[in-house]
Amino acid sequence: MKKPYLESIEYIRGISMLGVVAIHTGSQYILLNPTPNINLVALFEIVSRFSVPIFFFISAFGLFYRMNLAEPFDYKKFLRRRFKAVLLPYLIWSTLYLLHDNLFYGYSIFPSPKYAAEIYFFGLAKYHLYFLVILLWFYVLMPLWIEIIKRMTPVKLILLLTAQILFDYWSSYCAGMSENIFLKWRLNWLVLHYVFIFILGGILGVKSEKFFAWCKRQKKIISAGFFLTLTILLSWFYFLIYVENFSAEAAVNTAHQLSPPGIFYTIAASIFFFMLFETVELPAPIKNFLSLLGKNSYFVYLAHPFAITYLLIVFGKLNLIMTAPNALIFYVLIVLLTLSANFLVNRLKKIIFS
């Protein structure tokens, strides 16, 4: 029997998109303001840290929610659909960014074949495209995840979480730079950084009815877990700033989603947002807004670096310094510009193909 459509996945996708734009807005704010407002940096860069890994969580949840593990898995059909949805847009947008940036910054028209292969393989055409590379690797390895989820037990899940924390800690703080190209760009392609959150999403997707029932019973505990993990991550960030005297950039690059507190915050956020959107009746305007964000999140995610680039030029022409208020305005404008661009693109599609 076909399971009902989950609007909560769409809502979470929209929230996550806002978080990704916030992270990249925060990066510009830190770079362009030598004395940034630390609280605003925390909002942009720390509160939103669940945004990238939660995409892997809801991707796995959606896949396994619709999947019957007792039936044969049509791997070829699965890859055709996923490659059309992810690989093709990835290649198109990578090429657009390569051509644009080469012309915009005055580089050669196109990189050498060897360097171009490196760019496409590791998602280096723009700073946000690595997510699609990792997602594609998750899709390619889908038979492996199916077998793991079939055999998963609570004890094995705890062991997997422990291994995840240890591996991410090593990769983030111990491994350092490497001359080996695959280790150098490990954060851009290696699915091992996000295996636990993907597997967790898959398990909860398979057991969605029990999961949602548990969410209804444990609203207070889930909410407390979310705010507790957020408080711990924020406390660490402020500790790095005010006690260890880290710069804002260094603190952000330390208290990230692959740190131990970041991993627990991601888990808590993933469960919290499902609990919120599945068990709490939200006002219609909020639901409509979240649905609007979710439906347009893919385009906003893909296109927002273009908006950042040209809005920075506009700010420069107007002599607008990246103060805290201007950074907030900048963030809102990025979201509005990319949403408007998607509406325009969709309208043009209807006109051309109608």
matplotlib code that plots the C-alpha trace (Angstrom):
import matplotlib.pyplot as plt

x = [0.0, 1.3, 2.2, 0.8, 2.9, 4.8, 4.7, 7.1, 10.0, 9.2, 9.1, 12.4, 13.9, 12.9, 14.3, 17.5, 17.8, 17.5, 20.3, 22.6, 22.1, 22.7, 26.0, 27.2, 25.9, 27.8, 31.0, 30.7, 29.9, 33.0, 35.2, 34.0, 33.7, 36.9, 34.8, 31.6, 28.8, 29.6, 25.9, 25.0, 27.8, 26.5, 23.0, 24.3, 27.0, 26.3, 22.5, 22.2, 24.9, 22.3, 21.5, 23.8, 23.6, 19.9, 19.5, 21.1, 18.8, 15.6, 16.9, 17.3, 14.1, 12.2, 13.8, 13.2, 9.8, 8.6, 10.6, 9.5, 12.6, 10.9, 10.7, 13.7, 15.5, 15.6, 19.1, 19.2, 15.8, 16.8, 20.1, 18.4, 15.9, 18.4, 21.0, 18.4, 17.4, 20.9, 23.7, 22.4, 21.7, 25.1, 26.9, 24.9, 25.4, 29.0, 29.6, 27.7, 29.7, 33.0, 32.2, 30.9, 33.8, 36.4, 34.9, 34.0, 37.5, 39.4, 40.7, 41.3, 38.1, 38.1, 40.6, 42.8, 41.2, 43.0, 42.0, 38.5, 38.2, 39.3, 36.7, 33.8, 34.8, 35.2, 32.5, 35.0, 33.2, 31.5, 31.8, 28.3, 28.2, 30.2, 26.8, 25.6, 28.8, 28.3, 24.6, 25.5, 27.9, 25.1, 22.9, 25.6, 26.1, 22.4, 22.4, 25.0, 22.7, 19.8, 21.7, 23.0, 19.5, 18.1, 20.6, 20.7, 20.1, 20.1, 23.5, 25.0, 23.5, 25.2, 28.5, 28.0, 27.4, 30.6, 32.6, 31.1, 32.2, 35.7, 36.1, 34.7, 37.0, 40.0, 39.1, 38.3, 41.1, 43.8, 44.2, 45.3, 46.2, 47.4, 49.1, 46.9, 44.1, 41.4, 42.4, 42.9, 39.3, 37.9, 35.2, 33.9, 33.1, 33.7, 30.3, 31.9, 31.5, 27.7, 26.9, 25.3, 22.8, 21.9, 21.4, 19.4, 17.1, 16.7, 15.8, 13.3, 11.8, 11.3, 9.8, 7.9, 4.7, 6.4, 8.7, 5.8, 3.9, 7.0, 7.3, 3.8, 4.5, 7.9, 7.5, 9.0, 12.0, 12.7, 12.4, 14.7, 17.2, 17.2, 17.7, 20.3, 22.5, 22.1, 23.1, 26.2, 27.3, 26.8, 28.6, 31.6, 31.6, 31.5, 34.2, 36.4, 35.8, 36.0, 38.2, 40.5, 40.6, 39.8, 38.8, 35.2, 36.3, 38.5, 35.7, 33.2, 35.7, 36.1, 32.5, 31.0, 28.6, 31.3, 32.4, 31.0, 28.6, 27.7, 26.8, 24.5, 22.9, 22.2, 20.6, 18.5, 17.5, 16.5, 14.2, 12.9, 11.8, 10.0, 8.3, 7.3, 5.9, 4.2, 2.6, 2.0, -0.8, 0.9, -1.1, -1.9, 0.3, 3.3, 2.6, 2.2, 5.4, 7.3, 5.8, 6.9, 10.4, 10.5, 9.2, 11.8, 14.7, 16.6, 16.8, 17.7, 20.4, 21.9, 21.6, 22.3, 26.0, 25.2, 22.9, 25.7, 28.2, 26.1, 24.5, 28.0, 28.7, 25.5, 26.4, 29.9, 28.4, 26.1, 29.0, 27.1, 29.4, 28.6, 27.4, 25.1, 21.8, 23.1, 24.1, 20.6, 19.2, 21.7, 20.5, 16.8, 17.6, 19.5, 16.5, 14.1, 16.2, 16.7, 13.0, 12.0, 14.5, 12.9, 9.4, 10.7, 12.3, 9.2, 7.1, 9.4, 9.2, 5.5, 5.5, 8.1, 6.8, 3.1]
y = [0.0, 3.4, 5.5, 9.1, 12.1, 13.6, 17.4, 17.4, 16.4, 19.4, 21.7, 20.4, 20.8, 24.5, 25.1, 23.4, 25.6, 28.7, 27.3, 26.7, 30.3, 31.5, 29.7, 31.2, 34.6, 34.3, 33.5, 36.7, 38.6, 37.3, 38.0, 41.5, 42.7, 42.4, 42.9, 41.0, 40.7, 37.3, 36.7, 37.1, 34.9, 32.3, 32.6, 32.3, 29.7, 27.7, 27.5, 26.5, 23.8, 21.0, 22.2, 20.1, 16.7, 16.9, 16.8, 13.4, 12.4, 13.4, 12.0, 8.6, 8.9, 9.6, 6.8, 4.1, 5.5, 4.6, 1.4, -2.2, -4.0, -7.3, -6.7, -6.8, -3.6, -2.3, -0.7, 0.4, 2.1, 3.7, 5.1, 6.4, 8.4, 9.7, 10.6, 12.5, 14.4, 15.0, 14.1, 16.0, 19.3, 18.8, 18.7, 21.6, 23.9, 23.0, 24.0, 27.2, 28.2, 27.2, 29.3, 32.2, 32.4, 32.0, 34.9, 36.9, 36.6, 36.7, 33.2, 31.1, 30.1, 26.5, 24.5, 21.8, 18.4, 17.0, 19.8, 19.8, 16.1, 17.0, 19.8, 17.7, 14.6, 16.5, 19.2, 22.1, 24.3, 26.1, 25.9, 24.4, 21.7, 19.1, 18.1, 16.7, 14.7, 13.1, 12.5, 10.8, 8.5, 7.6, 6.7, 4.6, 2.7, 2.2, -1.6, -1.5, 0.8, -1.4, -4.4, -2.5, -1.3, -4.7, -6.0, -3.0, -3.5, -0.9, -2.1, -1.9, 1.6, 2.8, 1.3, 3.0, 6.4, 5.8, 5.0, 8.1, 10.4, 8.9, 9.1, 12.6, 13.8, 12.3, 13.7, 17.2, 17.7, 15.1, 14.1, 17.6, 18.3, 15.6, 15.5, 12.6, 14.1, 11.8, 12.6, 16.3, 16.6, 13.9, 16.3, 16.8, 13.2, 10.7, 9.5, 8.1, 11.6, 11.3, 7.5, 7.5, 10.3, 8.7, 5.2, 6.8, 8.5, 5.2, 3.2, 5.8, 5.9, 2.1, 2.4, 5.7, 4.7, 3.8, 6.8, 9.3, 7.6, 7.9, 11.6, 12.3, 10.7, 12.3, 15.9, 17.4, 15.1, 15.6, 19.4, 19.4, 17.3, 19.8, 22.8, 21.1, 20.0, 23.5, 25.1, 22.8, 23.6, 27.4, 27.2, 25.6, 28.3, 31.1, 29.3, 29.3, 33.0, 34.4, 32.0, 30.5, 33.8, 32.2, 34.4, 34.1, 32.2, 29.8, 29.2, 28.4, 26.1, 24.2, 24.1, 22.6, 19.8, 17.1, 17.9, 15.6, 18.3, 19.1, 15.4, 15.2, 18.6, 17.3, 14.1, 16.1, 18.6, 15.9, 14.3, 17.6, 19.0, 15.8, 15.9, 19.5, 19.1, 15.8, 16.3, 20.1, 21.8, 24.9, 27.9, 27.8, 30.9, 29.2, 25.9, 27.7, 29.6, 26.4, 24.6, 27.5, 27.3, 23.5, 23.4, 26.0, 24.8, 22.9, 25.9, 28.3, 26.0, 25.7, 29.3, 31.3, 31.8, 33.7, 36.0, 36.4, 37.4, 40.1, 41.4, 42.0, 44.1, 46.1, 46.6, 47.8, 50.3, 51.7, 51.8, 49.6, 48.1, 44.6, 45.6, 43.3, 44.9, 45.0, 41.3, 40.4, 42.5, 40.7, 37.3, 38.1, 39.6, 36.4, 34.3, 36.6, 37.0, 33.3, 32.6, 35.2, 33.9, 30.4, 31.8, 33.5, 30.4, 28.3, 30.9, 31.0, 27.1, 27.3, 29.9, 28.1, 24.5, 25.2]
z = [0.0, -1.0, 2.1, 2.4, 1.3, 4.2, 4.1, 7.1, 4.7, 2.5, 5.5, 6.8, 3.4, 3.4, 6.9, 5.9, 2.8, 4.9, 7.1, 4.2, 2.9, 6.5, 6.7, 3.4, 4.4, 7.7, 5.8, 3.9, 7.1, 8.8, 5.8, 5.2, 8.9, 11.0, 14.2, 13.5, 16.0, 17.6, 18.4, 14.8, 13.7, 16.2, 14.6, 11.0, 11.5, 14.6, 15.0, 11.3, 11.6, 11.2, 7.7, 5.6, 7.4, 7.9, 4.1, 4.2, 7.0, 5.2, 1.9, 3.5, 5.4, 2.2, 0.3, 3.0, 3.9, 0.4, 0.1, 0.9, 2.1, 1.5, -2.3, -4.7, -5.2, -8.8, -8.6, -12.3, -12.1, -8.9, -10.3, -13.5, -11.4, -9.0, -11.6, -13.5, -10.3, -9.0, -11.4, -14.3, -12.3, -10.7, -14.0, -15.5, -12.5, -12.1, -15.7, -15.2, -12.2, -13.9, -17.0, -15.0, -12.5, -15.2, -17.0, -13.9, -12.3, -15.5, -15.5, -18.6, -20.4, -19.0, -16.8, -18.2, -18.6, -15.6, -13.3, -14.8, -13.9, -10.3, -10.1, -11.3, -9.2, -5.9, -6.4, -6.5, -9.1, -6.2, -2.5, -2.0, -4.7, -2.7, -1.0, -4.3, -4.8, -1.4, -2.1, -5.3, -3.5, -1.1, -4.1, -5.8, -2.6, -1.9, -2.0, 0.9, 3.0, 2.4, 3.7, 6.7, 7.7, 7.3, 9.8, 12.2, 15.9, 18.7, 19.8, 16.3, 15.9, 19.1, 17.8, 14.5, 16.3, 18.3, 15.1, 13.5, 16.3, 16.3, 12.5, 12.2, 15.0, 13.3, 9.9, 11.3, 13.9, 13.4, 9.7, 8.5, 4.9, 2.6, -0.7, -1.7, -3.7, -2.3, 1.3, 0.5, -0.6, 1.8, 3.1, -0.4, -1.3, 1.5, 2.7, 5.9, 7.4, 7.3, 7.4, 10.8, 10.1, 6.7, 8.3, 11.1, 8.6, 6.8, 9.9, 11.1, 7.6, 7.7, 11.2, 10.5, 12.2, 15.4, 15.1, 14.8, 17.6, 19.8, 18.8, 20.0, 23.3, 23.9, 22.7, 25.9, 25.9, 22.2, 22.6, 25.6, 23.7, 20.8, 23.0, 25.2, 22.3, 20.7, 24.1, 24.3, 20.8, 21.3, 24.6, 23.0, 20.3, 22.9, 24.9, 21.9, 21.3, 24.8, 26.6, 23.9, 22.0, 18.7, 15.8, 14.6, 11.5, 13.5, 16.1, 13.3, 11.6, 14.9, 16.3, 13.1, 12.3, 12.3, 15.8, 18.6, 19.8, 16.2, 15.6, 18.6, 17.6, 14.1, 15.5, 18.0, 15.3, 12.8, 15.3, 16.7, 13.3, 12.5, 15.9, 15.3, 11.8, 12.4, 15.8, 16.1, 14.2, 12.7, 11.5, 7.8, 6.9, 8.5, 6.7, 3.4, 3.9, 4.8, 1.8, -0.4, 0.9, 0.5, -3.0, -4.1, -1.9, -4.6, -6.9, -4.1, -2.9, -6.4, -7.3, -4.2, -4.7, -7.9, -5.8, -3.2, -5.8, -7.4, -4.3, -2.9, -5.9, -5.3, -1.7, -2.8, -5.3, -2.6, 0.0, 2.3, 5.0, 6.2, 9.6, 11.5, 10.3, 6.7, 7.0, 8.0, 5.1, 2.8, 4.0, 3.4, 0.0, -1.0, -0.2, -1.9, -5.0, -5.5, -4.9, -7.4, -9.9, -9.6, -10.1, -13.2, -14.5, -13.9, -15.7, -18.7, -18.8, -19.0, -21.7, -23.8, -23.4, -23.3]

ax = plt.figure().add_subplot(projection="3d")
ax.plot(x, y, z, "-o")
ax.set_aspect("equal")
plt.show()
